[in-house]
Amino acid sequence: MKLFKILIILSVIGSIAFGQFTAGTKTISGSISWTKVKDDDGSLITAMPSGGYFFMDNLLITGSLEYLKYSEDDDAMTGIGFGAKYFMGNIYGGGSFYTVKYGDSDNVNQLVIEGGMLMNLSESVYIDLGLDYFKGLGDYDDFGMTVIGAGVIVFF
């Protein structure tokens, strides 16, 4: 167990050393997450491919597609989002706007506050460990959920 803790600490320290991203760098990534929905017994599986562009040093503009499947329902949801993340070393924070379509119903619009860290596998490939909080807007302002996720991100 001590060896495992030491490896995690060394990975975090090593990740921070590689974490300077310059303007013009592009990203492609993907994530899969499991979510426990606030005030509900259901859960949500999400798959989200995304891409981004650093338009200035350490400031990433992102775009995402989203597929969601709720455990208590037969239909799936699809969505699109855009946002920004600011990186300090390999730790980041940011926000996004998502709109999600479910069957024949109206779109659900959401704001997302997100944060996380990258752990490097190589100079351009990282594991992305993140925590996101989704907050519904408009008719869905009572909706909220927290997402813990992991994914892979490639910088080029």
LUMZABA-837215 format. One line per field, with one value per residue (C-alpha): residue number from 1; residue in one letter; x, y, z. Coordinates in pm, 1 decimal, m for minus. Example, Ala and Ser with C-alpha at 12.3 -4.5 7.8 and 13.67 -1.06 7.14 Angstrom:
<recs>
num	[1,2] $
residu	[A,S] $
u	[1230.0,1367.0] $
v	[m450.0,m106.0] $
w	[780.0,714.0] $
</recs>
This chain:
<recs>
num	[1,2,3,4,5,6,7,8,9,10,11,12,13,14,15,16,17,18,19,20,21,22,23,24,25,26,27,28,29,30,31,32,33,34,35,36,37,38,39,40,41,42,43,44,45,46,47,48,49,50,51,52,53,54,55,56,57,58,59,60,61,62,63,64,65,66,67,68,69,70,71,72,73,74,75,76,77,78,79,80,81,82,83,84,85,86,87,88,89,90,91,92,93,94,95,96,97,98,99,100,101,102,103,104,105,106,107,108,109,110,111,112,113,114,115,116,117,118,119,120,121,122,123,124,125,126,127,128,129,130,131,132,133,134,135,136,137,138,139,140,141,142,143,144,145,146,147,148,149,150,151,152,153,154,155,156] $
residu	[M,K,L,F,K,I,L,I,I,L,S,V,I,G,S,I,A,F,G,Q,F,T,A,G,T,K,T,I,S,G,S,I,S,W,T,K,V,K,D,D,D,G,S,L,I,T,A,M,P,S,G,G,Y,F,F,M,D,N,L,L,I,T,G,S,L,E,Y,L,K,Y,S,E,D,D,D,A,M,T,G,I,G,F,G,A,K,Y,F,M,G,N,I,Y,G,G,G,S,F,Y,T,V,K,Y,G,D,S,D,N,V,N,Q,L,V,I,E,G,G,M,L,M,N,L,S,E,S,V,Y,I,D,L,G,L,D,Y,F,K,G,L,G,D,Y,D,D,F,G,M,T,V,I,G,A,G,V,I,V,F,F] $
u	[0.0,288.5,432.6,97.1,78.6,436.3,361.6,52.9,249.9,531.3,277.3,114.5,450.5,561.4,234.0,263.7,610.5,473.9,166.8,234.2,13.2,88.0,m141.3,m219.9,m216.4,m516.3,m679.2,m896.8,m1038.7,m1308.2,m1458.9,m1696.6,m1859.4,m2106.9,m2331.2,m2561.8,m2848.2,m2927.5,m3250.0,m3313.2,m3244.6,m3126.3,m2784.0,m2652.5,m2386.6,m2230.3,m1993.8,m1849.2,m1599.5,m1461.7,m1200.6,m1037.6,m803.5,m569.9,m630.2,m384.6,m136.7,m315.7,m668.8,m858.0,m1185.9,m1377.4,m1659.5,m1826.9,m2083.2,m2265.5,m2456.3,m2639.8,m2832.4,m3041.0,m3084.0,m3456.2,m3551.6,m3541.0,m3458.2,m3114.3,m3022.4,m2789.7,m2628.5,m2378.6,m2169.6,m1902.9,m1690.0,m1347.8,m1084.1,m788.4,m480.7,m235.3,22.8,m185.1,m470.9,m762.4,m1091.7,m1359.1,m1717.1,m1938.5,m2286.6,m2467.8,m2796.7,m2935.5,m3222.7,m3433.7,m3682.2,m3954.7,m3918.8,m3770.0,m3397.0,m3254.5,m2999.0,m2729.6,m2435.7,m2137.7,m1863.4,m1569.8,m1228.2,m970.4,m615.6,m415.6,m173.6,75.5,126.4,363.8,451.4,120.5,m114.0,m276.9,m534.8,m797.7,m948.4,m1236.3,m1524.9,m1816.4,m2130.8,m2424.9,m2702.3,m3022.0,m3154.9,m3506.1,m3781.1,m3513.3,m3351.3,m3421.5,m3198.3,m2846.3,m2590.5,m2228.5,m2010.7,m1684.2,m1511.1,m1192.6,m1085.6,m794.0,m682.7,m427.2,m248.7,m103.4] $
v	[0.0,238.3,173.7,258.4,591.0,676.3,602.2,827.8,1114.1,1079.2,1071.3,1392.9,1569.5,1445.6,1553.2,1909.5,1940.8,1872.3,2095.1,2410.1,2438.2,2699.5,2888.7,2689.5,2349.8,2129.5,1848.8,1547.8,1356.1,1129.1,1033.0,783.6,855.3,720.1,964.6,937.9,1180.8,1423.4,1334.9,1028.8,654.0,639.5,660.0,790.9,656.9,921.6,899.2,1228.0,1281.5,1635.8,1860.2,2187.1,2463.4,2675.6,3024.2,3162.6,2999.6,2771.3,2879.0,2605.3,2651.8,2321.2,2162.9,1833.8,1581.7,1384.2,1055.5,979.5,670.7,687.1,358.7,411.6,482.0,314.8,630.4,787.1,1155.9,1334.8,1671.7,1930.1,2166.9,2433.8,2592.6,2697.6,2562.7,2737.6,2527.7,2592.9,2323.3,2008.8,2128.2,2298.2,2468.8,2598.5,2615.8,2494.0,2524.4,2208.8,2153.4,1799.2,1651.4,1369.0,1198.1,1441.2,1669.6,2019.8,2069.5,2075.6,2355.2,2325.1,2518.2,2315.5,2404.4,2171.4,2102.4,1830.2,1726.8,1559.6,1275.1,1227.5,898.3,1056.6,1408.2,1445.1,1180.4,1232.4,1073.3,1336.5,1298.6,1540.0,1651.8,1838.7,1995.5,2033.1,2286.0,2299.6,2625.5,2756.3,2498.6,2257.7,2484.2,2227.4,1976.7,1924.0,1646.1,1583.1,1380.8,1206.8,1099.4,981.3,999.4,1026.3,1351.9,1392.1,1723.6,1798.4] $
w	[0.0,76.0,m269.2,m429.2,m240.1,m337.6,m705.3,m696.8,m538.9,m794.0,m1079.3,m958.8,m920.5,m1262.4,m1420.8,m1293.0,m1445.6,m1797.7,m1773.9,m1973.4,m2279.5,m2544.2,m2779.0,m3093.7,m2922.5,m3008.0,m2809.6,m2868.8,m2577.6,m2456.9,m2128.6,m1979.8,m1646.3,m1395.5,m1211.9,m913.4,m979.9,m694.2,m504.2,m721.3,m706.6,m1068.0,m1222.0,m1550.4,m1786.2,m2010.1,m2309.9,m2432.4,m2716.3,m2728.4,m2881.7,m2796.0,m2899.1,m2682.8,m2821.6,m2565.8,m2328.5,m2077.6,m2188.9,m2373.8,m2564.8,m2588.0,m2784.0,m2692.2,m2805.6,m2540.2,m2514.7,m2190.2,m2077.4,m1759.9,m1570.8,m1505.8,m1870.4,m2212.7,m2412.1,m2442.3,m2448.1,m2687.2,m2637.2,m2748.1,m2538.3,m2543.2,m2275.1,m2153.6,m1914.0,m1758.0,m1674.4,m1391.9,m1444.6,m1482.4,m1263.5,m1437.3,m1371.7,m1601.9,m1708.6,m1991.3,m2135.8,m2253.5,m2425.8,m2413.5,m2616.2,m2474.0,m2705.8,m2817.0,m2515.1,m2508.7,m2478.7,m2126.7,m2089.7,m1824.5,m1686.6,m1569.8,m1323.8,m1369.4,m1227.4,m1241.1,m1301.3,m1574.2,m1512.6,m1793.6,m1969.5,m2220.9,m2334.7,m2523.4,m2373.4,m2033.8,m1806.4,m1719.4,m1370.6,m1319.5,m1102.8,m1264.8,m1121.4,m1362.1,m1287.9,m1492.6,m1635.7,m1704.6,m1645.5,m1519.8,m1258.2,m985.9,m1167.6,m1037.2,m1051.7,m968.6,m1205.4,m1117.8,m1435.6,m1598.6,m1959.1,m2195.4,m2359.4,m2638.8,m2709.4,m3052.4] $
</recs>
